[in-house]
Amino acid sequence: MDIRRIAEEERLSGAVVSGGFIWLAGQVADDASLDAEGQTADILRQIDALLAEAGTDKRALLSVTVVLADIRDAPAMNRAWDAWLDRGHKPARMTIEAPLVDPAWRVEITGVARAPA
């Protein structure tokens, strides 16, 4: 089976392409000083870039998990999400509250997309 790793770092790959799917690692904002809306927009930009490198775009997303450090940030996260979302290609989505590794991070997003044929 062919496995392609994208944006490899010391401990993980930003995305892994295999078996017709793209698995996104949990993405966090490059600028942790941003509020939840800003962090979400930054993360979605990163997801766009990873999917582009894999040869596709957000329309291929099948499932997304959003982790919020504070569930009260959901409206702010949703503002960025709604501005980014392709309304004709909405993925399944789950949003949960959980502590994140860096207390400055407000949002982390992961997902699975269909790889191009």
N, C-alpha and C positions, 0 to 999 in steps of 0.2 A: 504494500500500500504506500502510495506517495504521500509524504507529509512535508508541508512547506511552512516554515516559521518566519514571521514578519516582525520587525522591530524588536529583535532579541536584545535583552538586557542581561545583567548578571544572574538574576534569579528566575526570569520568566521571558516569554515572548509576548509581544503586544497582541498578536493574533496567531492562530494556527489554522492552516487550511488543509483539510484531508477529507476523503470520502464524500465529497460534494458539499461540505459545510465549512463555515468559518466560525471559529470560536474566539471571541474577544476576551482578553484578560480584563480584570476590573480596571477601568480607566478613572484616574483622578485628575483634578485640575493642575496645570503647570504653575498657575498662580494661586496659591492657597489663601492669599489675602482678599480674594474676591468674595462677594456674598454668594449665597446658594444659587441664585439665578445666573450670576457671572461664571461660577464654577461649572454649572451645568452646560452653559453655552460653550465653554472651553473644552469640556469633555466631549460634547457632540461634534465639535470641530475635529478632535483627535479621532473619533470614531469614523467620521467622513474620510479622513486621511488613511486610516488603516484599511477601510473597505476599498478605497480607490487603489491602494497598493495591491490588494487582493484581486482587483479587476472588476469591482462592482460598486454599488452605492447603497444608501440607506433603504432603498426600496426592496432590497434582498433580505432585510432583517426579518427574522421569524419570531424571535423571543428576546425580550430585554428585561433585565433586573436592575432596578434602581435602589441603591442603598443610601438612606439619609441618616446622618448622625443625629438629627433632630427632626422628627416627623412634622413639626410645625413649619419646616422649610418646604413642604410639599407644594403650596401655592407658588412660591418663587421658582422652584424647579419646574413646575408645570408651565410657567410662562415661557421659559427658554425652550422646553420640550415642544410646546404648541407652535412656537415660531419656527422651529426646525422640522417638525413632522411633515411628511408627505401624506396628506389626508387620504390619498388613494391606495396607500400601502402601509397601513398601520400594523406594527408587530403586536403580538401578545406582550403584555407588560405586567410586571409585579413591582410594587414599591414597598420596601420595608424600612424599619428603623433599626440601626445597629451601630455600635461604636466603630469608628474607623481608626486605622493604625496611627495616623497623624491627627491630633485634635484640631488642627487648622482645616482639615478637609471636611467639607459639609456634605459632599456627594461623591458616590462611586457608582459607575455604570458598567455592566457587562452584558453580553448578548451572544446570540447565535444567528448567523445569516446563511443563506444558501450561496454556495460558491458558483461562479459562472461555469457553464458547461464547457 
